[in-house]
């Protein structure tokens, strides 16, 4: 049984969204605060009725509502209007039992699914209306809200006997007791008979009595013993419930208590225990940034484990290109600003391009907030130095990521940018023909609001070398200061070279001359198109 579609309305970062899902693995990728965790939380509530391990209805707060929805409601109420109170809606559409089928859903589809709605309780509607009339409503009146759980058929949901059993693995948190307690409880149940359970409880009680009889404890009680209101007072252990001994058990790894292990090792064990539980019971696995605090080896093992799982639907949020690539980029769902775009919707040749590059950091582009694509390290170094000369900082210090890409791949990255609505800059050579290599080649992309192309408009200056050299000449020959700057540090090695000699050196030593410019104390002159690149994000801030 798999979830094929998810609806989320007015929950945290998400206003209103319908997400088509893959039947096996779904990888949510996006920047921080894009909505990845919001999606996983919605799935957790739909499959367990719980949020962060506790009953969802016990955690209702006004800040669970989408901030825009909440602000619109508050504004309307403040203006004396009588708006309908906002609702939070989660819906999972899935393949399954016809008993769950009906049209009680937001899409009015005759489908199998679960609807969870956070709304004003019917019995509280009159109270709400009176509060509106008297002006007592200043914010979402969460105290009047309730949570309705029903299948699309109209039947009430019982999560204990529901179609989904899920496990949530969150490596971003240090909380681990639930998974450890579950492992301890299962270990006790599976390995001890009723008689052995009784004997273990007796042994625990005996150890408590021995504590009281210990000479050190007796010495302590002699020291603190006093009389209050005619009664003798001393120290002792609290009385426990019958099975309190189970709560005192924990995991010990190589004689080290679990809570004393490093966070990375805790996460590794936590994931292994949770996946073991998933293998036996769960049909839905939710994972929040599984790469967090894991070594590369352990992350690889985790990916292999997930890849080998069958009969389970896996939902992962990640920043790791390794995880996304290894689990197939076809399963990637890009999340941005509370909206989602499936990798599957990219042009076929673009999908094939990235799938064929499993080692490439494909997510770096998707996760960067400001991107400049360049053809090679020469462009990268020169743009970085030009930016520093203008602003006193390197681009990355202002959140600008310069990514070196084979020029043949520019179109593929443009496709992703258009899919995500991401603003990017493309810096490319004209290769001696502006019409053919720029205007015709990128005809489908020029003019798109998301894409800005910068290039040398003079076709005679076909590469960055010729463009940079042209603006650093005096009377047709390279300026002495420029020649000195790109020469060897130890000697003025290019002193005797003319224009052709300097250009030959630059073309055959692309990274070297650019690195010398990058490291130099003095500045060079930059071509107009490089200056436009440097000014771009300042002008578009």
N, C-alpha and C positions, 0 to 999 in steps of 0.2 A: 504494500500500500504506500503510494508516494504522493506528495503534495505537488500539484502541477501549476498552481497559481496562488499568489498571496496578495491580499488587499490590506493596506494600512491607511487609516485616515486619522489625522489630527493627533498623532502620537510623536512627541518629542520633535526631532528634526524633519519628520515627514508629514506633509500636509495631506496629500491624497495621491496614492500610487497603486498601480497594479503591476505585479512582478511575475512574469512567466518564469518557471523554474525548470531545471534539469532533473531528470528522474534519479540520477545517481549522485553526482557531485556538483555543488554550487560554490563558487569562490567569489566572495565579495571583495572588491578592490576599490580603494579610494583614499583621499587625504584624510587626516584627522578631522573629526566633526563633519564627515560627509553623510553619515547615516548608516554605516555598516553595523555598528552595535545595536542601533535602533531596530534594524531588521531581525537580528538574532534574538533580541528580547521579545519581539512580537511572536516569533516562532516558538520560543520557550513558553510563553503564555498560552499559545494555541495548542501545544502538545502536552503541557503539564498543568496548566492553570496557575503556574508559579512564575514569579519574577525574582531573580537572584535567590532562589531557593525557598521563598516564602509565598504564601497565598497572595495572588494578585489583588484580590479585593481588600486585603488588609493594608495595602500600600498606596491607596489612592491619594494623590496630591495634585494641586492645581498645576504644578510645574511639569506634570506628565503630558499636559496638553501642548500641542504645537504652539510656539510662541506667537506666531502671526495670528493664529486663530484666537488665542487667548486675548491678545491685544485688541483685535477687532471687537471681540465681545465686550471687553471692559470699556472701550471707547463708545460703543453703542449704548451701554447701560448708563454711562456717565452723561451721555447726551439726552437721557430721559426716554430712550426707546425701550421696547420690550422684546428683545431678541430671543429666539429659541436658544436654550442652553446648548452649548457644543457637546458633541459626543466623540469618544474615541472608539474606533472600530477596527477589529482584526478579523480577517477571514482567510481560511485555508480551504482551497478547492482541491479535492483529491479523488483518486480512483478508489472505489470501495463499496461497502455494503449499501444496498438500495434503501435500507432502513434510515440511512442518513441523508437521503436524497429529497430535495424540495427546492422551492424558489424563495425561501426566506433569507435572501442575501441582498447586498447592495447593488449587484449587477442584474438582479431579477432573472438569473439563469436557473434553469431546471438542472440542478447539479448536486453532487455529493459534497458535503463540506461542513465546516464548523464556523459559527459566527460568535464573536465575543464583543459585546457593546457596553461601554462605560457611559451611563446616562443617568438622568434624574430618575429616581425610583417613582413608579406610578403613584404610590401612596403619598409621595412628597410634592407632587405637582401643585396641589392647592396651596401648600406652604410657600412654594417658590413664587407663585403668582402674588401672594400677599406680601412677600418680601420685596418684590419688584415695585408694587404699589406704594409701599412705605419708604422706598429708597434705601432699603437695607442691603441690597446687592451691590457690592463694590468690585467683586472678582467672581470667578467661577465658584459657585456655592458647593464645594466638594463634599460638605457634610450631608448634603441631600442626595448624593450620588450612590449608585449601586452598580454591580457588574452582572450582566445577563449572559449566560452561557447556553447556547442552543445549537443544535444541528440545523442544517437547512430544511430539514423535515419539520422542524418546530419542536422536536423532542429536546429535553434538557440534557446537557452534557454531564457525563460522569467520567472524570479523568481516570479514575481507578480502573474502570472497565472500558475505556475508550480505545480507539483504533491505533493510537500512537503511544509509544514508550520512548522517551528521549533522554539523552544524557547531555549536559552542558559542561564543556571543558573550557574554563577561562583562565589562561595562564597569566593574565594581566593582574590578577589579584593574589594576595598571599594567603587567602582563606583556603584551608584544605580539610578542615575537620569533617565535613559532610562525607567526602569521598573516603577518607580514612575510616570513619565510623562505619560506613557501609561495608567496607572490606573486612573490618574486625567482626561485625555482626554476622556477615555471611560465613566467615571462617569458623566462627563458633557454631553456628547452626549446622554447617555442613560436616563438621568433623567431630562433634561431641554428641553423645547420646543424652537422653533425658537424665539418666543417673549421673553421668559425668558433669552435666550442667549443674545439678544439685550439689555434687561434691566440690565443684569449683566455687560455688557461692558460699559453701561452708568454709572452705579454705580462706576465702576473702574475709569472712567474719572472724575467723580465728586470728588472722594477721592483725585485724583491728584491735582485738582483745590483747594481743601480745604487745601492741603499741602502748596501751594503757599500763601494762605490767613492766615496761622497760624501766630500768633504774634511773635513766636520765629524765624520763617523763615524771617519775615519782619525785625526783629532786626538784624539778621545776614546780610541781604542784605544792611541795612543801614551802617553796619560796613565795609563791603567790597566794597561797591559801589564806582566806580571810572570812570574816563573818559579816554578812549583810542582812539586816533585819532578822537576826537570829538564825540565819541559814548559812551552811557551809558552802563556799564557792571555790571551785578549782577549774582546771582546763581539761578539755576532752575533745574527741572528734565528733563532728556533727553526725546525727542519726541520718542514715541513708535509706532510700527506697530499696525494695528487695533486689532489683537488678542493677543497682548503682555500680556494682563491680565491673559491669561491661563498659561503662564510660571511663573507667580508669585504664583500660587497655589501649595501647597505641601500637604503631609500627616501629620496629627497631631495625636499622639497616647497618650491618657490620658493627653491631654493638653501639651504634649512635642513634639516639632517639630521633624520630622523624622531624620534630620541630627544631632540632639543632643542625639539620642538614642545610646546605646552601640552597638558595632559592631555585637555581637551575636544576639541581638534583631533585628537589621537591616537585618541580614541575614535570620532570621526566617521569617520576613515579606516579604522580597524580594522573598524568595522561594515560600511562599504562594501565592503572587501576580502572580508570573510567572506560577505556576501550575494552578492557576485559569484561566489565559490566555490560557494555554495549553489545559485545559479541553474544552474550548469554540472554539479554533481555531487550535492549533498545532497538528500535527500527529507525530512529532519527538521531543523528549525532550533530551537535552544535559546538563549534570550536572558535574561540575568540583569540586571534593572533597566536596560533600554536608555536610560532617561531620564537616567542618571547623567552629569553633566558635559556634557550636551548643551544647546545653546541651544534656545529654543522652535521656531525655524525649522528647525533640524536634526532636532529630534524630530518635527516635522510631516512632514518629508521621509522620515524613517525609517518612520513609520506608513503613509505612502502606499506606500512600497516593500513593506512587509509585506502591506498590503491587496491589492496588485497581484500578489503571488506566487500562482502556481497549481501544483497538483500537489505541494504541500508541506504538511507538518503542522508548525505553529508552536506552540512552548510558550514563554510569556513570564511572568516574575515581575516585578511592578511595584508602585510606590506612586503612579503617575501616573493621575489621573482622566482626563486627556486621552487617554492611550493606551487605557484601558479603554473610554471612551465611543466613541472613533473606531473601535475595532476591534469594537464591538458588545458591549453589556453581556450579551447572551445567551451570550457566550463566557467570561464571568467564572466562576471557581471560587474561592470564598472558603476561605481556609486559616486555621485557628485551633487552636492547641494540638495540632498533628499530625493534625487531622481536617479533612475537606473537605466543603463544601456547594456544590452547583451553583446558580448564579443561576437556572437554568431551573426549579428546583423552587418558586420563589416563586409566589404567586397571580398570575394573568394580569394583573389590573388594576394590581398593584404593579410588575410588569415593564414594562408599558406606561408607567406614570408616569415611571420613571427613564429609559427609552429616549427619551421625548419631551423630556427635559431634558439634551441632550448637553453643555451648557456647565456643568452643575452639578457641584460637587465631591462626587460620589457616594461616592468612596472615603474621604473624611474621616471619615464616620460608621463605615465598616467598619474603619478602621485605628485609631480612637480606643479607648483602653483604658477610659476612664470618660466617659460621655456624658450630658449634660443637654439635652433638646430643649425649646425655648421657642418661643412664637408670634412674638415680635418683638424688636427691639433694646432696647425698654424693659425687658422681662423680663430680657434679657441683662445690661444695665447694673446693674439693681437687685440681681440675684443676685450679680453679681461684687462689688459694694460690700458687700453683706451678708456675703459670705464673707470678704472682707478685714477687715471689722470684727471678725469672730469669730476668725479664724486669723492675721491679720497678713500674709496672702499672697493673691494673686489665684488663682482656681481653676486656671488653666493651669500655675502653678508646682507644683501637686500632681498634674498629669497629668489634670485634669478639663477636658473640651472642651465648652463650651456652644455648641450649634448652633441657629441661628435657622431655623425651618421653618414653612411655611404650615400652620396647624392642620389643614387638609384632608388633609395628607400624613402626619400622625402615624401613622395606621394602616399606611401603607406602610413606614415606618421600623420600626414594631413588628414587621412581618412579617420584615424582615431580622434584627432582633434575635433573634427566636424561632428563625430558621433557623440563626443563628450561635451561639445560646446566650449572647448578649451581654447583660450587665446594663445597663439604661438607665433614666433618669429622664425622665418626661414632665411638663412644667409647663404647665397650660392654664387658661384662663378658664372659668367656668361659664356665662357669657352669660345669666345670670338664671334658669337652670333646671337645677339639679344633676341631677335625675332624668333629664331628656331629654338634656342635653348632655354628661353624664359617664357615668352608670350604664347608660343604654340605648345610647348611642353607642359606648361602649367595652366593651360587655358581653362580647365575645369575647376581650378582652385583660386585663380586670381580674382580679386573682388569680393571674396568671402569675408564676412566681418570677423571671423575667428582667425583668419590667416593673413599675415603680413610678410611680403617678400621684399628683401633688400638685396641689391646686386649692383655691380658696376655698370653704368649705362653706356660707357664708351666701349664699343666692341673691340677696339684696338688693345684695350687693357683686359686681357682674357682671364687672368688669375689674380689672386690676392697679391702675389709677388709684384706683378707689373703695376698694379694699382698703387701699392704702397711706395714702390720705387719712384713712380711718376710724381708723387707729391713731395718727395724728399730729394728733388734735384734742383740744381742751380745752373741756369743757362744750358740745360740739356744734359748735364752730367751729375752723377750722384754727389750730394753735399758731403764735404769732408767730415762733418760731425756724424752724419748717418753712416758713412763708411767706417768710421772709428767705432761707432756703437755696435755694429754687427761683426766687427773683427774679433779675433781671439783676445781673451782677457790679458794675456801676457805680452802681446805685441800687436802693433798696427798692421796686421797681416794682409789687409785688403787695400792698402794705401795706393798701390800703383795701378789698380784696376779701374777701367773706364765703365761706362754704362753697361755694355754687353758683358763685361767680366763680372760685375756685381750681380747682374740679373742671373747669369749662369750659376754663380755661387748660391744665390737665394733659391733657385729652382731645384738645385741638386742637394740643398741642405735646408729643406723647408722648416723642420722643427727647430734646428739649431739656430738659424738667424732669428726666428720668432722668439725663441727662449732668451736670446741675448737682448732683444728689445724689451722683453718682459722684465728682465732683471736689471736693466740699465738705470743709472741714476737720472739721466736726462730723458726728456720725452722726444718722440718723433712726431711728424705730421701724419694725420690719418686721412684716408680717402673719404669723400662725402658720404658714401653709403655706410661705411663703418661708423661715422659720426651719427648717422640716423639710427643705427642699431643701438648705440649707446644711449641716445636720447629717447628711445621708444617708450620704455616703461616709465620714465619720468613724465612724459607727455600724456601717457595713458593711465596715470595713477588715479 
